[in-house]
Amino acid sequence: MLGVQVIVVFGLFGAVILLLRISGHYSPLVTYVFAVAFLASVAAHLVWFRLKAPRAIVATDDFLGITTHGGEQQRISWSSVVLATHSTKQLGMQWELDLITSERIILRDVGIDSRRWGLLRAAIIELAARNGASVTVDPLSKGIYS
């Protein structure tokens, strides 16, 4: 997913530079500024994903277990999930789990093999619904995994 985003952002930066060249408002400094901005955005994405993406996700009949890169472990019992929403966002697919305590857990698919993400998606749909939570899935996600 990150690779696709890098290509898209690179294309956007290139298109802006091309438009500036065509319009006559181009200077070599503009290219350097855009190159630095592109590299900074890629670095920021990588750092952000490394810090925020879970290291491990385990779905059992009793709970959803999450381990972060910092080693923090969290167990969410299915009975505490009120709403589970699977959607496609700018940065890939994600689950938003609203809990009874008004806490929200967000799980993104970055770094997770698509087959494994599909298995996790099916497990969350099954186990959250079985324990009384509302489960919603956006049409794009349905089309991909149906």
LOZAKOL-540780 format. One record per atom (N, C-alpha, C): y, x, z; residue number from 0; atom name. Coordinates in pm, whole numbers, m for minus. Example, Ala and Ser with C-alpha at 12.3 -4.5 7.8 and 13.67 -1.06 7.14 Angstrom:
# residues 2
@y=m569&x=1319&z=780&n=0&atom=N;
@y=m450&x=1230&z=780&n=0&atom=CA;
@y=m330&x=1320&z=780&n=0&atom=C;
@y=m225&x=1285&z=708&n=1&atom=N;
@y=m106&x=1367&z=714&n=1&atom=CA;
@y=3&x=1290&z=787&n=1&atom=C;
//
This chain:
# residues 146
@y=m119&x=81&z=0&n=0&atom=N;
@y=0&x=0&z=0&n=0&atom=CA;
@y=126&x=86&z=0&n=0&atom=C;
@y=125&x=192&z=78&n=1&atom=N;
@y=242&x=280&z=80&n=1&atom=CA;
@y=265&x=346&z=m55&n=1&atom=C;
@y=158&x=380&z=m124&n=2&atom=N;
@y=172&x=442&z=m256&n=2&atom=CA;
@y=244&x=351&z=m354&n=2&atom=C;
@y=211&x=224&z=m353&n=3&atom=N;
@y=277&x=127&z=m440&n=3&atom=CA;
@y=425&x=117&z=m405&n=3&atom=C;
@y=455&x=115&z=m276&n=4&atom=N;
@y=594&x=107&z=m233&n=4&atom=CA;
@y=674&x=230&z=m275&n=4&atom=C;
@y=612&x=347&z=m266&n=5&atom=N;
@y=680&x=470&z=m307&n=5&atom=CA;
@y=713&x=463&z=m456&n=5&atom=C;
@y=618&x=418&z=m535&n=6&atom=N;
@y=641&x=407&z=m680&n=6&atom=CA;
@y=753&x=307&z=m710&n=6&atom=C;
@y=753&x=194&z=m642&n=7&atom=N;
@y=857&x=93&z=m664&n=7&atom=CA;
@y=995&x=146&z=m625&n=7&atom=C;
@y=1003&x=207&z=m508&n=8&atom=N;
@y=1132&x=262&z=m463&n=8&atom=CA;
@y=1179&x=373&z=m557&n=8&atom=C;
@y=1088&x=458&z=m602&n=9&atom=N;
@y=1123&x=564&z=m696&n=9&atom=CA;
@y=1178&x=502&z=m825&n=9&atom=C;
@y=1112&x=397&z=m873&n=10&atom=N;
@y=1158&x=328&z=m993&n=10&atom=CA;
@y=1296&x=267&z=m975&n=10&atom=C;
@y=1321&x=208&z=m858&n=11&atom=N;
@y=1453&x=149&z=m831&n=11&atom=CA;
@y=1562&x=256&z=m827&n=11&atom=C;
@y=1535&x=366&z=m759&n=12&atom=N;
@y=1633&x=475&z=m754&n=12&atom=CA;
@y=1658&x=530&z=m896&n=12&atom=C;
@y=1552&x=546&z=m973&n=13&atom=N;
@y=1566&x=594&z=m1110&n=13&atom=CA;
@y=1645&x=498&z=m1196&n=13&atom=C;
@y=1623&x=368&z=m1179&n=14&atom=N;
@y=1697&x=268&z=m1257&n=14&atom=CA;
@y=1845&x=271&z=m1223&n=14&atom=C;
@y=1878&x=287&z=m1097&n=15&atom=N;
@y=2020&x=293&z=m1057&n=15&atom=CA;
@y=2086&x=415&z=m1119&n=15&atom=C;
@y=2018&x=530&z=m1115&n=16&atom=N;
@y=2074&x=652&z=m1175&n=16&atom=CA;
@y=2092&x=633&z=m1325&n=16&atom=C;
@y=1994&x=571&z=m1390&n=17&atom=N;
@y=2004&x=545&z=m1534&n=17&atom=CA;
@y=2122&x=454&z=m1566&n=17&atom=C;
@y=2140&x=349&z=m1486&n=18&atom=N;
@y=2254&x=259&z=m1507&n=18&atom=CA;
@y=2387&x=332&z=m1488&n=18&atom=C;
@y=2393&x=419&z=m1390&n=19&atom=N;
@y=2516&x=497&z=m1370&n=19&atom=CA;
@y=2542&x=590&z=m1488&n=19&atom=C;
@y=2436&x=649&z=m1543&n=20&atom=N;
@y=2452&x=735&z=m1661&n=20&atom=CA;
@y=2504&x=656&z=m1780&n=20&atom=C;
@y=2445&x=539&z=m1802&n=21&atom=N;
@y=2485&x=456&z=m1916&n=21&atom=CA;
@y=2630&x=410&z=m1901&n=21&atom=C;
@y=2669&x=375&z=m1779&n=22&atom=N;
@y=2805&x=323&z=m1757&n=22&atom=CA;
@y=2910&x=433&z=m1756&n=22&atom=C;
@y=2868&x=560&z=m1752&n=23&atom=N;
@y=2964&x=670&z=m1753&n=23&atom=CA;
@y=3012&x=712&z=m1615&n=23&atom=C;
@y=2958&x=656&z=m1510&n=24&atom=N;
@y=2998&x=688&z=m1373&n=24&atom=CA;
@y=2899&x=785&z=m1309&n=24&atom=C;
@y=2842&x=873&z=m1388&n=25&atom=N;
@y=2735&x=960&z=m1340&n=25&atom=CA;
@y=2789&x=1100&z=m1312&n=25&atom=C;
@y=2737&x=1159&z=m1208&n=26&atom=N;
@y=2762&x=1300&z=m1181&n=26&atom=CA;
@y=2634&x=1357&z=m1120&n=26&atom=C;
@y=2612&x=1487&z=m1130&n=27&atom=N;
@y=2491&x=1548&z=m1071&n=27&atom=CA;
@y=2481&x=1523&z=m920&n=27&atom=C;
@y=2594&x=1510&z=m855&n=28&atom=N;
@y=2594&x=1484&z=m711&n=28&atom=CA;
@y=2524&x=1351&z=m680&n=28&atom=C;
@y=2543&x=1252&z=m769&n=29&atom=N;
@y=2479&x=1121&z=m750&n=29&atom=CA;
@y=2328&x=1136&z=m749&n=29&atom=C;
@y=2274&x=1218&z=m840&n=30&atom=N;
@y=2130&x=1239&z=m846&n=30&atom=CA;
@y=2080&x=1301&z=m715&n=30&atom=C;
@y=2153&x=1400&z=m664&n=31&atom=N;
@y=2111&x=1464&z=m538&n=31&atom=CA;
@y=2117&x=1367&z=m421&n=31&atom=C;
@y=2221&x=1285&z=m418&n=32&atom=N;
@y=2235&x=1186&z=m309&n=32&atom=CA;
@y=2119&x=1087&z=m314&n=32&atom=C;
@y=2087&x=1037&z=m434&n=33&atom=N;
@y=1977&x=942&z=m447&n=33&atom=CA;
@y=1842&x=1008&z=m417&n=33&atom=C;
@y=1826&x=1134&z=m456&n=34&atom=N;
@y=1700&x=1204&z=m426&n=34&atom=CA;
@y=1683&x=1220&z=m275&n=34&atom=C;
@y=1789&x=1256&z=m205&n=35&atom=N;
@y=1782&x=1270&z=m60&n=35&atom=CA;
@y=1755&x=1134&z=5&n=35&atom=C;
@y=1821&x=1029&z=m44&n=36&atom=N;
@y=1799&x=895&z=11&n=36&atom=CA;
@y=1655&x=850&z=m12&n=36&atom=C;
@y=1599&x=879&z=m129&n=37&atom=N;
@y=1461&x=844&z=m160&n=37&atom=CA;
@y=1365&x=915&z=m65&n=37&atom=C;
@y=1382&x=1047&z=m51&n=38&atom=N;
@y=1294&x=1123&z=38&n=38&atom=CA;
@y=1308&x=1078&z=183&n=38&atom=C;
@y=1429&x=1046&z=225&n=39&atom=N;
@y=1451&x=998&z=363&n=39&atom=CA;
@y=1382&x=864&z=384&n=39&atom=C;
@y=1388&x=775&z=285&n=40&atom=N;
@y=1323&x=645&z=301&n=40&atom=CA;
@y=1171&x=659&z=307&n=40&atom=C;
@y=1114&x=749&z=226&n=41&atom=N;
@y=970&x=773&z=230&n=41&atom=CA;
@y=930&x=830&z=366&n=41&atom=C;
@y=1005&x=928&z=414&n=42&atom=N;
@y=976&x=988&z=544&n=42&atom=CA;
@y=988&x=885&z=656&n=42&atom=C;
@y=1089&x=800&z=650&n=43&atom=N;
@y=1108&x=697&z=753&n=43&atom=CA;
@y=991&x=599&z=754&n=43&atom=C;
@y=945&x=558&z=635&n=44&atom=N;
@y=830&x=468&z=627&n=44&atom=CA;
@y=706&x=532&z=688&n=44&atom=C;
@y=681&x=657&z=653&n=45&atom=N;
@y=562&x=724&z=705&n=45&atom=CA;
@y=567&x=738&z=856&n=45&atom=C;
@y=681&x=778&z=909&n=46&atom=N;
@y=695&x=793&z=1054&n=46&atom=CA;
@y=679&x=658&z=1121&n=46&atom=C;
@y=745&x=555&z=1068&n=47&atom=N;
@y=740&x=421&z=1128&n=47&atom=CA;
@y=596&x=369&z=1129&n=47&atom=C;
@y=524&x=385&z=1016&n=48&atom=N;
@y=388&x=334&z=1010&n=48&atom=CA;
@y=295&x=410&z=1102&n=48&atom=C;
@y=315&x=539&z=1113&n=49&atom=N;
@y=232&x=617&z=1204&n=49&atom=CA;
@y=253&x=574&z=1349&n=49&atom=C;
@y=375&x=538&z=1383&n=50&atom=N;
@y=404&x=497&z=1520&n=50&atom=CA;
@y=361&x=354&z=1549&n=50&atom=C;
@y=373&x=265&z=1450&n=51&atom=N;
@y=351&x=122&z=1473&n=51&atom=CA;
@y=214&x=71&z=1432&n=51&atom=C;
@y=151&x=136&z=1337&n=52&atom=N;
@y=22&x=85&z=1290&n=52&atom=CA;
@y=m85&x=107&z=1398&n=52&atom=C;
@y=m172&x=9&z=1418&n=53&atom=N;
@y=m279&x=27&z=1517&n=53&atom=CA;
@y=m378&x=134&z=1470&n=53&atom=C;
@y=m437&x=199&z=1566&n=54&atom=N;
@y=m537&x=302&z=1535&n=54&atom=CA;
@y=m674&x=238&z=1516&n=54&atom=C;
@y=m700&x=135&z=1593&n=55&atom=N;
@y=m828&x=64&z=1582&n=55&atom=CA;
@y=m808&x=m82&z=1620&n=55&atom=C;
@y=m880&x=m170&z=1549&n=56&atom=N;
@y=m878&x=m313&z=1579&n=56&atom=CA;
@y=m1023&x=m359&z=1584&n=56&atom=C;
@y=m1060&x=m426&z=1693&n=57&atom=N;
@y=m1197&x=m475&z=1710&n=57&atom=CA;
@y=m1192&x=m623&z=1741&n=57&atom=C;
@y=m1266&x=m702&z=1666&n=58&atom=N;
@y=m1274&x=m846&z=1691&n=58&atom=CA;
@y=m1413&x=m877&z=1744&n=58&atom=C;
@y=m1420&x=m930&z=1868&n=59&atom=N;
@y=m1547&x=m973&z=1926&n=59&atom=CA;
@y=m1539&x=m1123&z=1951&n=59&atom=C;
@y=m1647&x=m1184&z=1995&n=60&atom=N;
@y=m1645&x=m1327&z=2024&n=60&atom=CA;
@y=m1549&x=m1362&z=2137&n=60&atom=C;
@y=m1522&x=m1268&z=2227&n=61&atom=N;
@y=m1439&x=m1295&z=2344&n=61&atom=CA;
@y=m1293&x=m1254&z=2328&n=61&atom=C;
@y=m1267&x=m1146&z=2254&n=62&atom=N;
@y=m1131&x=m1096&z=2248&n=62&atom=CA;
@y=m1106&x=m1017&z=2120&n=62&atom=C;
@y=m978&x=m992&z=2096&n=63&atom=N;
@y=m934&x=m903&z=1990&n=63&atom=CA;
@y=m883&x=m777&z=2059&n=63&atom=C;
@y=m944&x=m663&z=2030&n=64&atom=N;
@y=m905&x=m537&z=2093&n=64&atom=CA;
@y=m823&x=m452&z=1998&n=64&atom=C;
@y=m712&x=m398&z=2048&n=65&atom=N;
@y=m623&x=m316&z=1966&n=65&atom=CA;
@y=m598&x=m185&z=2040&n=65&atom=C;
@y=m612&x=m74&z=1969&n=66&atom=N;
@y=m577&x=56&z=2023&n=66&atom=CA;
@y=m466&x=115&z=1937&n=66&atom=C;
@y=m356&x=156&z=2000&n=67&atom=N;
@y=m243&x=213&z=1927&n=67&atom=CA;
@y=m262&x=363&z=1911&n=67&atom=C;
@y=m174&x=425&z=1832&n=68&atom=N;
@y=m180&x=570&z=1813&n=68&atom=CA;
@y=m151&x=643&z=1943&n=68&atom=C;
@y=m78&x=580&z=2033&n=69&atom=N;
@y=m50&x=640&z=2162&n=69&atom=CA;
@y=m165&x=630&z=2259&n=69&atom=C;
@y=m274&x=562&z=2220&n=70&atom=N;
@y=m390&x=548&z=2306&n=70&atom=CA;
@y=m388&x=425&z=2394&n=70&atom=C;
@y=m281&x=344&z=2384&n=71&atom=N;
@y=m275&x=221&z=2464&n=71&atom=CA;
@y=m376&x=121&z=2410&n=71&atom=C;
@y=m447&x=57&z=2501&n=72&atom=N;
@y=m545&x=m44&z=2460&n=72&atom=CA;
@y=m501&x=m180&z=2508&n=72&atom=C;
@y=m522&x=m278&z=2423&n=73&atom=N;
@y=m483&x=m415&z=2456&n=73&atom=CA;
@y=m597&x=m508&z=2417&n=73&atom=C;
@y=m632&x=m597&z=2507&n=74&atom=N;
@y=m734&x=m699&z=2478&n=74&atom=CA;
@y=m667&x=m835&z=2483&n=74&atom=C;
@y=m681&x=m907&z=2374&n=75&atom=N;
@y=m621&x=m1040&z=2364&n=75&atom=CA;
@y=m734&x=m1140&z=2358&n=75&atom=C;
@y=m745&x=m1224&z=2459&n=76&atom=N;
@y=m852&x=m1325&z=2456&n=76&atom=CA;
@y=m814&x=m1432&z=2354&n=76&atom=C;
@y=m914&x=m1481&z=2284&n=77&atom=N;
@y=m889&x=m1581&z=2180&n=77&atom=CA;
@y=m826&x=m1707&z=2237&n=77&atom=C;
@y=m859&x=m1740&z=2360&n=78&atom=N;
@y=m803&x=m1861&z=2421&n=78&atom=CA;
@y=m654&x=m1849&z=2447&n=78&atom=C;
@y=m599&x=m1727&z=2445&n=79&atom=N;
@y=m456&x=m1710&z=2468&n=79&atom=CA;
@y=m375&x=m1716&z=2337&n=79&atom=C;
@y=m445&x=m1723&z=2222&n=80&atom=N;
@y=m376&x=m1730&z=2093&n=80&atom=CA;
@y=m343&x=m1876&z=2062&n=80&atom=C;
@y=m215&x=m1903&z=2039&n=81&atom=N;
@y=m170&x=m2039&z=2007&n=81&atom=CA;
@y=m163&x=m2058&z=1855&n=81&atom=C;
@y=m108&x=m1957&z=1786&n=82&atom=N;
@y=m90&x=m1966&z=1642&n=82&atom=CA;
@y=m122&x=m1831&z=1580&n=82&atom=C;
@y=m203&x=m1830&z=1475&n=83&atom=N;
@y=m235&x=m1708&z=1400&n=83&atom=CA;
@y=m191&x=m1729&z=1256&n=83&atom=C;
@y=m98&x=m1645&z=1209&n=84&atom=N;
@y=m43&x=m1660&z=1075&n=84&atom=CA;
@y=m71&x=m1535&z=993&n=84&atom=C;
@y=m142&x=m1552&z=882&n=85&atom=N;
@y=m167&x=m1441&z=791&n=85&atom=CA;
@y=m73&x=m1456&z=672&n=85&atom=C;
@y=7&x=m1352&z=646&n=86&atom=N;
@y=104&x=m1363&z=538&n=86&atom=CA;
@y=124&x=m1229&z=470&n=86&atom=C;
@y=181&x=m1235&z=351&n=87&atom=N;
@y=216&x=m1113&z=279&n=87&atom=CA;
@y=365&x=m1089&z=301&n=87&atom=C;
@y=395&x=m970&z=342&n=88&atom=N;
@y=534&x=m932&z=369&n=88&atom=CA;
@y=572&x=m817&z=276&n=88&atom=C;
@y=696&x=m769&z=290&n=89&atom=N;
@y=742&x=m659&z=206&n=89&atom=CA;
@y=654&x=m536&z=224&n=89&atom=C;
@y=601&x=m516&z=340&n=90&atom=N;
@y=525&x=m395&z=369&n=90&atom=CA;
@y=376&x=m422&z=378&n=90&atom=C;
@y=325&x=m515&z=298&n=91&atom=N;
@y=182&x=m543&z=298&n=91&atom=CA;
@y=149&x=m673&z=368&n=91&atom=C;
@y=21&x=m694&z=390&n=92&atom=N;
@y=m23&x=m815&z=458&n=92&atom=CA;
@y=m23&x=m793&z=608&n=92&atom=C;
@y=m4&x=m902&z=679&n=93&atom=N;
@y=m2&x=m889&z=825&n=93&atom=CA;
@y=m46&x=m1018&z=892&n=93&atom=C;
@y=m92&x=m1002&z=1015&n=94&atom=N;
@y=m120&x=m1113&z=1105&n=94&atom=CA;
@y=m9&x=m1120&z=1208&n=94&atom=C;
@y=39&x=m1239&z=1235&n=95&atom=N;
@y=128&x=m1262&z=1348&n=95&atom=CA;
@y=53&x=m1354&z=1443&n=95&atom=C;
@y=27&x=m1307&z=1563&n=96&atom=N;
@y=m45&x=m1384&z=1663&n=96&atom=CA;
@y=51&x=m1425&z=1774&n=96&atom=C;
@y=79&x=m1554&z=1785&n=97&atom=N;
@y=164&x=m1605&z=1893&n=97&atom=CA;
@y=75&x=m1641&z=2011&n=97&atom=C;
@y=107&x=m1587&z=2128&n=98&atom=N;
@y=25&x=m1608&z=2246&n=98&atom=CA;
@y=88&x=m1710&z=2341&n=98&atom=C;
@y=7&x=m1760&z=2433&n=99&atom=N;
@y=54&x=m1857&z=2532&n=99&atom=CA;
@y=172&x=m1802&z=2610&n=99&atom=C;
@y=173&x=m1673&z=2634&n=100&atom=N;
@y=279&x=m1610&z=2714&n=100&atom=CA;
@y=409&x=m1591&z=2635&n=100&atom=C;
@y=419&x=m1649&z=2516&n=101&atom=N;
@y=533&x=m1634&z=2425&n=101&atom=CA;
@y=545&x=m1493&z=2368&n=101&atom=C;
@y=442&x=m1414&z=2384&n=102&atom=N;
@y=439&x=m1280&z=2325&n=102&atom=CA;
@y=391&x=m1292&z=2181&n=102&atom=C;
@y=435&x=m1203&z=2095&n=103&atom=N;
@y=390&x=m1202&z=1956&n=103&atom=CA;
@y=330&x=m1066&z=1925&n=103&atom=C;
@y=209&x=m1068&z=1870&n=104&atom=N;
@y=140&x=m947&z=1828&n=104&atom=CA;
@y=141&x=m945&z=1675&n=104&atom=C;
@y=183&x=m833&z=1616&n=105&atom=N;
@y=183&x=m821&z=1470&n=105&atom=CA;
@y=89&x=m708&z=1430&n=105&atom=C;
@y=m6&x=m741&z=1344&n=106&atom=N;
@y=m102&x=m643&z=1292&n=106&atom=CA;
@y=m79&x=m629&z=1142&n=106&atom=C;
@y=m48&x=m509&z=1096&n=107&atom=N;
@y=m25&x=m484&z=954&n=107&atom=CA;
@y=m147&x=m416&z=893&n=107&atom=C;
@y=m163&x=m433&z=762&n=108&atom=N;
@y=m281&x=m379&z=694&n=108&atom=CA;
@y=m265&x=m234&z=650&n=108&atom=C;
@y=m157&x=m170&z=687&n=109&atom=N;
@y=m133&x=m33&z=641&n=109&atom=CA;
@y=m239&x=60&z=699&n=109&atom=C;
@y=m301&x=137&z=612&n=110&atom=N;
@y=m401&x=233&z=656&n=110&atom=CA;
@y=m539&x=173&z=678&n=110&atom=C;
@y=m552&x=44&z=656&n=111&atom=N;
@y=m682&x=m22&z=674&n=111&atom=CA;
@y=m740&x=m50&z=535&n=111&atom=C;
@y=m860&x=m10&z=513&n=112&atom=N;
@y=m929&x=m35&z=388&n=112&atom=CA;
@y=m926&x=m185&z=359&n=112&atom=C;
@y=m904&x=m222&z=233&n=113&atom=N;
@y=m888&x=m365&z=199&n=113&atom=CA;
@y=m1014&x=m446&z=231&n=113&atom=C;
@y=m1131&x=m385&z=218&n=114&atom=N;
@y=m1256&x=m457&z=252&n=114&atom=CA;
@y=m1260&x=m485&z=402&n=114&atom=C;
@y=m1223&x=m384&z=481&n=115&atom=N;
@y=m1221&x=m403&z=627&n=115&atom=CA;
@y=m1114&x=m502&z=668&n=115&atom=C;
@y=m999&x=m496&z=601&n=116&atom=N;
@y=m893&x=m594&z=632&n=116&atom=CA;
@y=m943&x=m735&z=602&n=116&atom=C;
@y=m1018&x=m751&z=492&n=117&atom=N;
@y=m1074&x=m881&z=458&n=117&atom=CA;
@y=m1172&x=m930&z=564&n=117&atom=C;
@y=m1254&x=m839&z=617&n=118&atom=N;
@y=m1347&x=m877&z=725&n=118&atom=CA;
@y=m1272&x=m915&z=852&n=118&atom=C;
@y=m1168&x=m838&z=885&n=119&atom=N;
@y=m1086&x=m870&z=1002&n=119&atom=CA;
@y=m1018&x=m1005&z=983&n=119&atom=C;
@y=m967&x=m1028&z=863&n=120&atom=N;
@y=m901&x=m1155&z=833&n=120&atom=CA;
@y=m996&x=m1272&z=854&n=120&atom=C;
@y=m1118&x=m1260&z=802&n=121&atom=N;
@y=m1217&x=m1367&z=819&n=121&atom=CA;
@y=m1253&x=m1387&z=966&n=121&atom=C;
@y=m1266&x=m1277&z=1040&n=122&atom=N;
@y=m1301&x=m1287&z=1183&n=122&atom=CA;
@y=m1190&x=m1356&z=1261&n=122&atom=C;
@y=m1065&x=m1321&z=1233&n=123&atom=N;
@y=m954&x=m1384&z=1306&n=123&atom=CA;
@y=m944&x=m1532&z=1272&n=123&atom=C;
@y=m960&x=m1567&z=1145&n=124&atom=N;
@y=m956&x=m1708&z=1107&n=124&atom=CA;
@y=m1064&x=m1786&z=1181&n=124&atom=C;
@y=m1186&x=m1731&z=1181&n=125&atom=N;
@y=m1300&x=m1799&z=1245&n=125&atom=CA;
@y=m1282&x=m1808&z=1397&n=125&atom=C;
@y=m1254&x=m1694&z=1461&n=126&atom=N;
@y=m1254&x=m1691&z=1608&n=126&atom=CA;
@y=m1130&x=m1757&z=1669&n=126&atom=C;
@y=m1015&x=m1741&z=1605&n=127&atom=N;
@y=m895&x=m1806&z=1658&n=127&atom=CA;
@y=m907&x=m1957&z=1644&n=127&atom=C;
@y=m955&x=m2004&z=1529&n=128&atom=N;
@y=m971&x=m2148&z=1507&n=128&atom=CA;
@y=m1077&x=m2206&z=1600&n=128&atom=C;
@y=m1186&x=m2134&z=1621&n=129&atom=N;
@y=m1292&x=m2181&z=1709&n=129&atom=CA;
@y=m1242&x=m2200&z=1852&n=129&atom=C;
@y=m1144&x=m2120&z=1892&n=130&atom=N;
@y=m1090&x=m2129&z=2028&n=130&atom=CA;
@y=m964&x=m2214&z=2036&n=130&atom=C;
@y=m938&x=m2295&z=1934&n=131&atom=N;
@y=m831&x=m2394&z=1940&n=131&atom=CA;
@y=m695&x=m2353&z=1889&n=131&atom=C;
@y=m682&x=m2232&z=1835&n=132&atom=N;
@y=m551&x=m2189&z=1783&n=132&atom=CA;
@y=m529&x=m2248&z=1644&n=132&atom=C;
@y=m402&x=m2272&z=1611&n=133&atom=N;
@y=m367&x=m2310&z=1475&n=133&atom=CA;
@y=m369&x=m2184&z=1390&n=133&atom=C;
@y=m425&x=m2193&z=1270&n=134&atom=N;
@y=m431&x=m2078&z=1180&n=134&atom=CA;
@y=m367&x=m2117&z=1049&n=134&atom=C;
@y=m268&x=m2038&z=1005&n=135&atom=N;
@y=m205&x=m2062&z=876&n=135&atom=CA;
@y=m219&x=m1938&z=790&n=135&atom=C;
@y=m235&x=m1960&z=660&n=136&atom=N;
@y=m252&x=m1851&z=564&n=136&atom=CA;
@y=m163&x=m1882&z=445&n=136&atom=C;
@y=m85&x=m1783&z=400&n=137&atom=N;
@y=4&x=m1810&z=286&n=137&atom=CA;
@y=m77&x=m1814&z=156&n=137&atom=C;
@y=m23&x=m1879&z=50&n=138&atom=N;
@y=m97&x=m1896&z=m74&n=138&atom=CA;
@y=m137&x=m1764&z=m142&n=138&atom=C;
@y=m52&x=m1662&z=m136&n=139&atom=N;
@y=m86&x=m1535&z=m200&n=139&atom=CA;
@y=m207&x=m1471&z=m131&n=139&atom=C;
@y=m207&x=m1476&z=0&n=140&atom=N;
@y=m319&x=m1422&z=76&n=140&atom=CA;
@y=m448&x=m1499&z=45&n=140&atom=C;
@y=m436&x=m1631&z=36&n=141&atom=N;
@y=m552&x=m1714&z=1&n=141&atom=CA;
@y=m608&x=m1675&z=m135&n=141&atom=C;
@y=m518&x=m1655&z=m230&n=142&atom=N;
@y=m559&x=m1619&z=m366&n=142&atom=CA;
@y=m629&x=m1485&z=m372&n=142&atom=C;
@y=m587&x=m1391&z=m289&n=143&atom=N;
@y=m646&x=m1258&z=m290&n=143&atom=CA;
@y=m785&x=m1259&z=m228&n=143&atom=C;
@y=m802&x=m1331&z=m117&n=144&atom=N;
@y=m927&x=m1323&z=m42&n=144&atom=CA;
@y=m1021&x=m1441&z=m66&n=144&atom=C;
@y=m983&x=m1537&z=m146&n=145&atom=N;
@y=m1071&x=m1653&z=m169&n=145&atom=CA;
@y=m1174&x=m1624&z=m275&n=145&atom=C;
//
